[in-house]
Amino acid sequence: MSRTIKSILSILLILVFLAAGERADDDGLLQVRAQVLPRRLARGEEGRIELRFTVRQGITISPVPNFTIQLNSSDELAFPKDFFTASDLEMEITDLDGRQFLNVADSVSIPFTVKLTARRGSHRIQGRIKYFGCHLEEGWCLKDRATFSASFYTSNRSIKE
């Protein structure tokens, strides 16, 4: 084989492995996109993390056992709790064929306050969601988890009360 054909085959092989790796990240039943609002925050300022969900086709998310959102500890943000359930966040429960499922079409907001000791600069908040995803047509449920992260910036200024 010529050198150019070998090079082309090597590049194609690398692309195949990269594509397989990207698909592995999307294998979960529930994907989460997180955003901190506002993105620029002052010390003492209140904000929120907004979570938007995408569910694989044919999958529903069960409210029982608990759908929980856990947040990693943060030196910059203070949350009212370390974890939140669907009922804490007032997520709507819908009935489908006599079974109850969470309406994940709407986004969920988790409030926080920036600590007065927060360092200036860019930061990242991370968390995970534990849930039960069910496929009604195939008759199975699976306990799974999804992770999320969002970046934000804190400035030196403080909000006075």
Backbone as JSON Lines, residues from 0, in Angstrom:
{"i":0,"aa":"M","n":[0.84,-1.19,0.0],"ca":[0.0,0.0,0.0],"c":[0.88,1.24,0.0]}
{"i":1,"aa":"S","n":[0.38,2.23,-0.67],"ca":[1.16,3.47,-0.71],"c":[1.03,4.22,0.61]}
{"i":2,"aa":"R","n":[1.94,5.13,0.8],"ca":[2.0,5.91,2.04],"c":[0.73,6.76,2.23]}
{"i":3,"aa":"T","n":[0.18,7.33,1.17],"ca":[-1.01,8.18,1.27],"c":[-2.25,7.35,1.64]}
{"i":4,"aa":"I","n":[-2.35,6.16,1.12],"ca":[-3.49,5.31,1.47],"c":[-3.42,4.92,2.94]}
{"i":5,"aa":"K","n":[-2.23,4.59,3.43],"ca":[-2.05,4.27,4.84],"c":[-2.43,5.47,5.71]}
{"i":6,"aa":"S","n":[-2.04,6.65,5.3],"ca":[-2.36,7.87,6.06],"c":[-3.86,8.1,6.1]}
{"i":7,"aa":"I","n":[-4.52,7.91,4.98],"ca":[-5.97,8.11,4.92],"c":[-6.68,7.08,5.79]}
{"i":8,"aa":"L","n":[-6.25,5.82,5.74],"ca":[-6.85,4.78,6.58],"c":[-6.63,5.07,8.06]}
{"i":9,"aa":"S","n":[-5.47,5.56,8.41],"ca":[-5.2,5.92,9.81],"c":[-6.12,7.03,10.28]}
{"i":10,"aa":"I","n":[-6.31,8.03,9.46],"ca":[-7.2,9.14,9.81],"c":[-8.64,8.65,9.96]}
{"i":11,"aa":"L","n":[-9.09,7.8,9.04],"ca":[-10.45,7.26,9.13],"c":[-10.62,6.43,10.39]}
{"i":12,"aa":"L","n":[-9.62,5.65,10.75],"ca":[-9.68,4.84,11.96],"c":[-9.77,5.72,13.2]}
{"i":13,"aa":"I","n":[-9.03,6.79,13.24],"ca":[-9.09,7.73,14.37],"c":[-10.47,8.36,14.45]}
{"i":14,"aa":"L","n":[-11.04,8.75,13.32],"ca":[-12.37,9.36,13.3],"c":[-13.43,8.38,13.79]}
{"i":15,"aa":"V","n":[-13.31,7.11,13.43],"ca":[-14.25,6.09,13.89],"c":[-14.2,5.97,15.41]}
{"i":16,"aa":"F","n":[-12.99,5.93,15.99],"ca":[-12.86,5.84,17.44],"c":[-13.4,7.07,18.13]}
{"i":17,"aa":"L","n":[-13.16,8.25,17.56],"ca":[-13.7,9.48,18.16],"c":[-15.22,9.49,18.12]}
{"i":18,"aa":"A","n":[-15.8,9.06,17.01],"ca":[-17.26,9.02,16.9],"c":[-17.85,8.03,17.88]}
{"i":19,"aa":"A","n":[-17.19,6.9,18.07],"ca":[-17.68,5.91,19.03],"c":[-17.62,6.47,20.44]}
{"i":20,"aa":"G","n":[-16.6,7.23,20.76],"ca":[-16.49,7.84,22.08],"c":[-17.58,8.86,22.32]}
{"i":21,"aa":"E","n":[-17.93,9.65,21.31],"ca":[-19.01,10.63,21.46],"c":[-20.34,9.93,21.68]}
{"i":22,"aa":"R","n":[-20.58,8.84,20.99],"ca":[-21.82,8.11,21.18],"c":[-21.9,7.52,22.58]}
{"i":23,"aa":"A","n":[-20.79,7.11,23.14],"ca":[-20.81,6.51,24.48],"c":[-21.28,7.52,25.51]}
{"i":24,"aa":"D","n":[-20.98,8.81,25.32],"ca":[-21.45,9.84,26.24],"c":[-22.95,10.04,26.14]}
{"i":25,"aa":"D","n":[-23.53,9.75,24.98],"ca":[-24.95,9.97,24.77],"c":[-25.79,8.72,25.04]}
{"i":26,"aa":"D","n":[-25.19,7.68,25.61],"ca":[-25.9,6.43,25.83],"c":[-26.91,6.5,26.96]}
{"i":27,"aa":"G","n":[-26.86,7.51,27.82],"ca":[-27.79,7.6,28.94],"c":[-29.21,7.84,28.45]}
{"i":28,"aa":"L","n":[-30.16,7.5,29.31],"ca":[-31.56,7.7,28.97],"c":[-31.96,9.16,29.08]}
{"i":29,"aa":"L","n":[-31.24,9.89,29.94],"ca":[-31.55,11.29,30.22],"c":[-30.3,12.13,30.04]}
{"i":30,"aa":"Q","n":[-30.38,13.15,29.2],"ca":[-29.28,14.1,29.04],"c":[-29.69,15.41,29.72]}
{"i":31,"aa":"V","n":[-28.72,16.07,30.35],"ca":[-28.99,17.28,31.1],"c":[-28.09,18.4,30.59]}
{"i":32,"aa":"R","n":[-28.69,19.56,30.33],"ca":[-27.93,20.77,30.01],"c":[-28.13,21.73,31.17]}
{"i":33,"aa":"A","n":[-27.04,22.24,31.71],"ca":[-27.1,23.13,32.86],"c":[-26.57,24.5,32.49]}
{"i":34,"aa":"Q","n":[-27.16,25.53,33.12],"ca":[-26.75,26.91,32.89],"c":[-26.93,27.69,34.18]}
{"i":35,"aa":"V","n":[-25.92,28.48,34.55],"ca":[-26.02,29.35,35.71],"c":[-26.51,30.71,35.22]}
{"i":36,"aa":"L","n":[-27.54,31.23,35.88],"ca":[-28.1,32.54,35.51],"c":[-28.13,33.45,36.72]}
{"i":37,"aa":"P","n":[-27.67,34.66,36.64],"ca":[-26.89,35.22,35.54],"c":[-25.48,34.61,35.52]}
{"i":38,"aa":"R","n":[-24.79,34.73,34.39],"ca":[-23.46,34.12,34.27],"c":[-22.4,34.91,35.04]}
{"i":39,"aa":"R","n":[-22.58,36.21,35.19],"ca":[-21.66,37.04,35.98],"c":[-22.35,37.39,37.29]}
{"i":40,"aa":"L","n":[-21.7,37.07,38.39],"ca":[-22.32,37.22,39.7],"c":[-21.42,38.01,40.64]}
{"i":41,"aa":"A","n":[-22.04,38.74,41.54],"ca":[-21.32,39.47,42.6],"c":[-21.48,38.71,43.91]}
{"i":42,"aa":"R","n":[-20.59,38.95,44.85],"ca":[-20.72,38.32,46.17],"c":[-22.02,38.76,46.82]}
{"i":43,"aa":"G","n":[-22.73,37.81,47.39],"ca":[-24.01,38.1,48.02],"c":[-25.19,38.1,47.06]}
{"i":44,"aa":"E","n":[-24.94,37.98,45.78],"ca":[-26.01,38.01,44.78],"c":[-26.7,36.65,44.71]}
{"i":45,"aa":"E","n":[-28.0,36.67,44.42],"ca":[-28.77,35.45,44.25],"c":[-28.83,35.1,42.77]}
{"i":46,"aa":"G","n":[-28.82,33.82,42.49],"ca":[-28.92,33.35,41.12],"c":[-29.6,31.99,41.11]}
{"i":47,"aa":"R","n":[-29.49,31.3,39.99],"ca":[-30.1,29.98,39.9],"c":[-29.36,29.14,38.86]}
{"i":48,"aa":"I","n":[-29.43,27.84,39.07],"ca":[-28.96,26.89,38.07],"c":[-30.21,26.4,37.35]}
{"i":49,"aa":"E","n":[-30.2,26.51,36.05],"ca":[-31.34,26.06,35.26],"c":[-30.94,24.76,34.56]}
{"i":50,"aa":"L","n":[-31.74,23.73,34.76],"ca":[-31.49,22.42,34.16],"c":[-32.56,22.13,33.11]}
{"i":51,"aa":"R","n":[-32.12,21.75,31.93],"ca":[-33.03,21.35,30.85],"c":[-32.72,19.89,30.51]}
{"i":52,"aa":"F","n":[-33.79,19.13,30.3],"ca":[-33.65,17.69,30.12],"c":[-34.03,17.27,28.71]}
{"i":53,"aa":"T","n":[-33.33,16.26,28.22],"ca":[-33.68,15.59,26.97],"c":[-33.73,14.1,27.27]}
{"i":54,"aa":"V","n":[-34.85,13.47,26.93],"ca":[-35.04,12.05,27.21],"c":[-35.03,11.28,25.9]}
{"i":55,"aa":"R","n":[-34.37,10.14,25.91],"ca":[-34.33,9.3,24.73],"c":[-35.75,8.91,24.34]}
{"i":56,"aa":"Q","n":[-36.01,8.77,23.05],"ca":[-37.35,8.46,22.56],"c":[-37.87,7.15,23.16]}
{"i":57,"aa":"G","n":[-39.12,7.18,23.62],"ca":[-39.76,6.01,24.2],"c":[-39.53,5.87,25.7]}
{"i":58,"aa":"I","n":[-38.72,6.74,26.29],"ca":[-38.37,6.65,27.7],"c":[-39.18,7.67,28.5]}
{"i":59,"aa":"T","n":[-39.63,7.26,29.67],"ca":[-40.27,8.16,30.62],"c":[-39.48,8.08,31.93]}
{"i":60,"aa":"I","n":[-39.55,9.14,32.72],"ca":[-38.83,9.2,33.98],"c":[-39.82,9.03,35.12]}
{"i":61,"aa":"S","n":[-39.58,8.05,35.97],"ca":[-40.49,7.72,37.06],"c":[-40.2,8.59,38.29]}
{"i":62,"aa":"P","n":[-41.26,9.09,38.95],"ca":[-41.04,9.87,40.17],"c":[-40.74,9.0,41.39]}
{"i":63,"aa":"V","n":[-41.01,7.68,41.29],"ca":[-40.8,6.77,42.41],"c":[-39.93,5.63,41.93]}
{"i":64,"aa":"P","n":[-38.87,5.23,42.6],"ca":[-38.31,5.92,43.75],"c":[-37.79,7.31,43.35]}
{"i":65,"aa":"N","n":[-37.34,8.02,44.31],"ca":[-37.05,9.44,44.14],"c":[-36.15,9.78,42.96]}
{"i":66,"aa":"F","n":[-36.54,10.83,42.29],"ca":[-35.73,11.52,41.29],"c":[-34.96,12.56,42.11]}
{"i":67,"aa":"T","n":[-33.63,12.43,42.21],"ca":[-32.87,13.36,43.05],"c":[-31.77,14.05,42.26]}
{"i":68,"aa":"I","n":[-31.6,15.32,42.56],"ca":[-30.53,16.12,41.99],"c":[-29.57,16.43,43.12]}
{"i":69,"aa":"Q","n":[-28.32,15.98,42.98],"ca":[-27.29,16.21,43.98],"c":[-26.27,17.18,43.42]}
{"i":70,"aa":"L","n":[-25.87,18.15,44.25],"ca":[-24.89,19.14,43.84],"c":[-23.59,18.91,44.59]}
{"i":71,"aa":"N","n":[-22.47,19.0,43.88],"ca":[-21.18,18.91,44.53],"c":[-20.97,20.17,45.37]}
{"i":72,"aa":"S","n":[-20.22,20.05,46.45],"ca":[-19.99,21.21,47.31],"c":[-19.23,22.28,46.52]}
{"i":73,"aa":"S","n":[-19.49,23.52,46.88],"ca":[-18.89,24.65,46.17],"c":[-18.38,25.66,47.18]}
{"i":74,"aa":"D","n":[-17.16,26.16,46.94],"ca":[-16.61,27.2,47.8],"c":[-17.23,28.56,47.49]}
{"i":75,"aa":"E","n":[-17.87,28.69,46.33],"ca":[-18.4,29.98,45.91],"c":[-19.91,30.12,46.08]}
{"i":76,"aa":"L","n":[-20.65,29.04,46.02],"ca":[-22.11,29.12,46.05],"c":[-22.69,28.44,47.28]}
{"i":77,"aa":"A","n":[-23.75,29.04,47.82],"ca":[-24.48,28.45,48.96],"c":[-25.87,28.06,48.47]}
{"i":78,"aa":"F","n":[-26.2,26.78,48.65],"ca":[-27.51,26.26,48.25],"c":[-28.34,26.0,49.49]}
{"i":79,"aa":"P","n":[-29.67,26.06,49.37],"ca":[-30.52,25.77,50.52],"c":[-30.38,24.33,51.01]}
{"i":80,"aa":"K","n":[-30.02,23.4,50.1],"ca":[-29.86,21.98,50.44],"c":[-28.76,21.39,49.57]}
{"i":81,"aa":"D","n":[-28.28,20.2,49.96],"ca":[-27.28,19.49,49.15],"c":[-27.91,18.69,48.02]}
{"i":82,"aa":"F","n":[-29.17,18.31,48.2],"ca":[-29.86,17.56,47.16],"c":[-31.32,17.99,47.11]}
{"i":83,"aa":"F","n":[-31.94,17.76,45.98],"ca":[-33.33,18.16,45.75],"c":[-34.07,17.0,45.11]}
{"i":84,"aa":"T","n":[-35.31,16.81,45.52],"ca":[-36.17,15.79,44.91],"c":[-37.12,16.47,43.93]}
{"i":85,"aa":"A","n":[-37.84,15.67,43.16],"ca":[-38.81,16.22,42.21],"c":[-39.87,17.04,42.94]}
{"i":86,"aa":"S","n":[-40.3,16.58,44.12],"ca":[-41.33,17.33,44.86],"c":[-40.76,18.64,45.42]}
{"i":87,"aa":"D","n":[-39.47,18.65,45.82],"ca":[-38.84,19.9,46.28],"c":[-38.88,20.95,45.19]}
{"i":88,"aa":"L","n":[-38.68,20.53,43.96],"ca":[-38.61,21.45,42.82],"c":[-39.96,21.63,42.13]}
{"i":89,"aa":"E","n":[-41.01,21.04,42.72],"ca":[-42.38,21.14,42.22],"c":[-42.48,20.73,40.75]}
{"i":90,"aa":"M","n":[-41.82,19.62,40.42],"ca":[-41.9,19.09,39.05],"c":[-43.27,18.46,38.87]}
{"i":91,"aa":"E","n":[-43.86,18.7,37.72],"ca":[-45.19,18.19,37.42],"c":[-45.16,16.68,37.18]}
{"i":92,"aa":"I","n":[-46.13,15.99,37.77],"ca":[-46.28,14.55,37.56],"c":[-47.47,14.34,36.65]}
{"i":93,"aa":"T","n":[-47.27,13.58,35.58],"ca":[-48.33,13.31,34.62],"c":[-48.68,11.83,34.64]}
{"i":94,"aa":"D","n":[-49.91,11.53,34.23],"ca":[-50.37,10.15,34.14],"c":[-50.32,9.7,32.68]}
{"i":95,"aa":"L","n":[-49.83,8.5,32.47],"ca":[-49.77,7.92,31.15],"c":[-50.13,6.44,31.29]}
{"i":96,"aa":"D","n":[-51.25,6.07,30.74],"ca":[-51.73,4.68,30.82],"c":[-51.81,4.19,32.26]}
{"i":97,"aa":"G","n":[-52.27,5.05,33.16],"ca":[-52.44,4.66,34.57],"c":[-51.15,4.66,35.38]}
{"i":98,"aa":"R","n":[-50.04,5.08,34.78],"ca":[-48.76,5.14,35.49],"c":[-48.31,6.6,35.57]}
{"i":99,"aa":"Q","n":[-47.62,6.93,36.64],"ca":[-47.18,8.31,36.85],"c":[-45.74,8.5,36.38]}
{"i":100,"aa":"F","n":[-45.51,9.64,35.71],"ca":[-44.18,9.98,35.22],"c":[-43.94,11.47,35.37]}
{"i":101,"aa":"L","n":[-42.67,11.84,35.49],"ca":[-42.31,13.25,35.61],"c":[-42.39,13.93,34.26]}
{"i":102,"aa":"N","n":[-42.89,15.16,34.26],"ca":[-42.87,15.97,33.06],"c":[-41.51,16.68,33.03]}
{"i":103,"aa":"V","n":[-40.6,16.16,32.22],"ca":[-39.27,16.75,32.14],"c":[-39.13,17.69,30.95]}
{"i":104,"aa":"A","n":[-40.26,18.05,30.34],"ca":[-40.23,18.99,29.22],"c":[-39.92,20.4,29.69]}
{"i":105,"aa":"D","n":[-40.32,20.72,30.94],"ca":[-40.05,22.04,31.49],"c":[-38.69,22.05,32.18]}
{"i":106,"aa":"S","n":[-38.04,23.2,32.15],"ca":[-36.74,23.31,32.84],"c":[-36.97,23.4,34.35]}
{"i":107,"aa":"V","n":[-35.93,23.12,35.11],"ca":[-35.97,23.14,36.57],"c":[-34.94,24.16,37.04]}
{"i":108,"aa":"S","n":[-35.31,24.99,38.03],"ca":[-34.38,25.99,38.56],"c":[-34.06,25.69,40.01]}
{"i":109,"aa":"I","n":[-32.78,25.78,40.35],"ca":[-32.31,25.59,41.72],"c":[-31.67,26.9,42.17]}
{"i":110,"aa":"P","n":[-32.22,27.52,43.22],"ca":[-31.7,28.83,43.66],"c":[-30.41,28.69,44.48]}
{"i":111,"aa":"F","n":[-29.62,29.74,44.47],"ca":[-28.41,29.78,45.28],"c":[-28.07,31.23,45.59]}
{"i":112,"aa":"T","n":[-27.13,31.42,46.5],"ca":[-26.57,32.73,46.83],"c":[-25.05,32.62,46.73]}
{"i":113,"aa":"V","n":[-24.41,33.63,46.16],"ca":[-22.96,33.64,46.08],"c":[-22.42,33.99,47.47]}
{"i":114,"aa":"K","n":[-21.51,33.17,47.96],"ca":[-20.93,33.41,49.28],"c":[-20.12,34.7,49.28]}
{"i":115,"aa":"L","n":[-20.1,35.38,50.41],"ca":[-19.33,36.62,50.54],"c":[-17.83,36.36,50.46]}
{"i":116,"aa":"T","n":[-17.42,35.12,50.67],"ca":[-16.01,34.74,50.6],"c":[-15.62,34.18,49.23]}
{"i":117,"aa":"A","n":[-16.51,34.27,48.26],"ca":[-16.25,33.71,46.93],"c":[-15.05,34.39,46.29]}
{"i":118,"aa":"R","n":[-14.2,33.57,45.68],"ca":[-13.04,34.1,44.96],"c":[-13.47,34.65,43.6]}
{"i":119,"aa":"R","n":[-12.78,35.68,43.17],"ca":[-13.05,36.27,41.87],"c":[-12.54,35.32,40.78]}
{"i":120,"aa":"G","n":[-13.29,35.22,39.69],"ca":[-12.84,34.43,38.55],"c":[-13.89,33.46,38.05]}
{"i":121,"aa":"S","n":[-13.46,32.62,37.13],"ca":[-14.35,31.61,36.53],"c":[-14.38,30.37,37.41]}
{"i":122,"aa":"H","n":[-15.57,29.8,37.55],"ca":[-15.77,28.62,38.39],"c":[-16.72,27.66,37.68]}
{"i":123,"aa":"R","n":[-16.8,26.45,38.2],"ca":[-17.68,25.42,37.64],"c":[-18.41,24.74,38.79]}
{"i":124,"aa":"I","n":[-19.72,24.57,38.6],"ca":[-20.53,23.8,39.54],"c":[-20.9,22.5,38.85]}
{"i":125,"aa":"Q","n":[-20.83,21.4,39.6],"ca":[-21.14,20.1,39.04],"c":[-22.16,19.38,39.9]}
{"i":126,"aa":"G","n":[-22.86,18.46,39.29],"ca":[-23.84,17.67,40.02],"c":[-24.24,16.45,39.24]}
{"i":127,"aa":"R","n":[-25.14,15.69,39.85],"ca":[-25.63,14.48,39.18],"c":[-27.11,14.28,39.54]}
{"i":128,"aa":"I","n":[-27.78,13.58,38.67],"ca":[-29.19,13.27,38.85],"c":[-29.33,11.76,38.88]}
{"i":129,"aa":"K","n":[-29.98,11.26,39.92],"ca":[-30.29,9.84,40.02],"c":[-31.78,9.67,39.69]}
{"i":130,"aa":"Y","n":[-32.08,8.72,38.84],"ca":[-33.45,8.58,38.36],"c":[-33.72,7.15,37.92]}
{"i":131,"aa":"F","n":[-35.01,6.86,37.7],"ca":[-35.44,5.6,37.1],"c":[-36.07,5.94,35.76]}
{"i":132,"aa":"G","n":[-35.48,5.43,34.7],"ca":[-36.03,5.6,33.36],"c":[-36.77,4.33,32.97]}
{"i":133,"aa":"C","n":[-37.94,4.5,32.38],"ca":[-38.77,3.35,32.01],"c":[-39.12,3.4,30.52]}
{"i":134,"aa":"H","n":[-39.17,2.24,29.92],"ca":[-39.61,2.1,28.54],"c":[-40.92,1.31,28.59]}
{"i":135,"aa":"L","n":[-42.03,2.0,28.35],"ca":[-43.35,1.37,28.5],"c":[-43.59,0.25,27.49]}
{"i":136,"aa":"E","n":[-43.2,0.47,26.23],"ca":[-43.47,-0.52,25.19],"c":[-42.7,-1.81,25.44]}
{"i":137,"aa":"E","n":[-41.46,-1.69,25.92],"ca":[-40.64,-2.88,26.14],"c":[-40.79,-3.42,27.56]}
{"i":138,"aa":"G","n":[-41.44,-2.64,28.45],"ca":[-41.76,-3.11,29.79],"c":[-40.59,-3.21,30.75]}
{"i":139,"aa":"W","n":[-39.64,-2.28,30.69],"ca":[-38.52,-2.32,31.62],"c":[-38.25,-0.94,32.21]}
{"i":140,"aa":"C","n":[-37.6,-0.95,33.38],"ca":[-37.14,0.27,34.04],"c":[-35.68,0.08,34.42]}
{"i":141,"aa":"L","n":[-34.92,1.17,34.42],"ca":[-33.5,1.11,34.7],"c":[-33.11,2.25,35.63]}
{"i":142,"aa":"K","n":[-32.42,1.92,36.71],"ca":[-31.88,2.94,37.61],"c":[-30.61,3.47,36.95]}
{"i":143,"aa":"D","n":[-30.53,4.78,36.81],"ca":[-29.4,5.38,36.1],"c":[-29.06,6.72,36.72]}
{"i":144,"aa":"R","n":[-28.0,7.33,36.21],"ca":[-27.66,8.68,36.66],"c":[-27.09,9.46,35.5]}
{"i":145,"aa":"A","n":[-27.27,10.77,35.58],"ca":[-26.75,11.69,34.58],"c":[-25.97,12.77,35.32]}
{"i":146,"aa":"T","n":[-24.9,13.23,34.71],"ca":[-24.1,14.29,35.32],"c":[-24.29,15.58,34.55]}
{"i":147,"aa":"F","n":[-24.01,16.69,35.22],"ca":[-24.09,17.99,34.57],"c":[-23.05,18.92,35.18]}
{"i":148,"aa":"S","n":[-22.75,19.98,34.47],"ca":[-21.87,21.02,34.99],"c":[-22.19,22.32,34.27]}
{"i":149,"aa":"A","n":[-21.88,23.42,34.93],"ca":[-22.1,24.74,34.34],"c":[-21.04,25.68,34.88]}
{"i":150,"aa":"S","n":[-20.63,26.62,34.06],"ca":[-19.61,27.57,34.49],"c":[-20.26,28.92,34.79]}
{"i":151,"aa":"F","n":[-19.57,29.69,35.63],"ca":[-20.03,31.02,36.0],"c":[-18.83,31.85,36.41]}
{"i":152,"aa":"Y","n":[-19.02,33.14,36.53],"ca":[-17.94,34.06,36.88],"c":[-18.37,34.89,38.09]}
{"i":153,"aa":"T","n":[-17.49,35.02,39.07],"ca":[-17.77,35.89,40.23],"c":[-16.82,37.07,40.18]}
{"i":154,"aa":"S","n":[-17.36,38.25,40.5],"ca":[-16.55,39.46,40.51],"c":[-16.18,39.82,41.94]}
{"i":155,"aa":"N","n":[-15.37,40.86,42.09],"ca":[-14.93,41.32,43.41],"c":[-16.01,42.12,44.13]}
{"i":156,"aa":"R","n":[-16.95,42.67,43.41],"ca":[-17.94,43.53,44.07],"c":[-18.93,42.71,44.87]}
{"i":157,"aa":"S","n":[-19.5,43.36,45.87],"ca":[-20.48,42.72,46.73],"c":[-21.81,43.43,46.63]}
{"i":158,"aa":"I","n":[-22.9,42.69,46.76],"ca":[-24.26,43.25,46.79],"c":[-24.54,43.65,48.23]}
{"i":159,"aa":"K","n":[-24.92,44.9,48.44],"ca":[-25.25,45.35,49.8],"c":[-26.72,45.13,50.07]}
{"i":160,"aa":"E","n":[-27.02,44.68,51.27],"ca":[-28.42,44.4,51.63],"c":[-29.12,45.63,52.11]}
